[in-house]
């Protein structure tokens, strides 16, 4: 582990004891926004498992990075491993996350394969050729973020939630879905600019690299979200040797996800 790591830079939450799941949120999210949307139901996560959650660098109540490099996915993966190490998570542990958190988990598993016994990948982000087609888009958002800041970007996104979430999920959570933007509102212009600049450089590991990840993997995808296409989830499922894929097309399916995650983690207990 690197000597430069400082746990005080991260806002973390630890509950339960035993087999550990280290969980990472998505881009421009945080623990607060995850709790607001009402999909994760972390309060129902089994107490006989340990759940470590944290706000990624530059997000929520965690400190910002010094440069764009701090937001590159392999570096976020090192943060995840450092946090697991700091809290003495029993090895091997389970890693998981949503969108950016998926990428973080995959790169962490590649960096320290002996430390990881399972992966939970929720709504994997657009990747490979499809992501390359969005590079200009990410640079435009980076420029807009530098001008608008977190509050302005949140207001813009509130008008286009259908670009961020499936319509059926928005309809089911009308009372809480705007809460997912709460974490974005307080984010600084420079941070957002660096985050989206990094997004233009980021990509998932190659399929050849993915084929070397031999641990059980739970993949959760949903239909109707262009930023998290089912095509990415299916490609991951094909590339990862020991993966299971669930694709949601309605809210009832997503309501089952907390139980699927809990059962998956319980099934990996030593």
Beta strands, then each sheet from edge to edge (+ up, - down):
strand 1: 12-15
strand 2: 20-24
strand 3: 50-54
strand 4: 93-98
strand 5: 116-122
strand 6: 216-222
strand 7: 243-248
sheet 1: 1+ 3- 2- 4- 5- 6- 7-
end
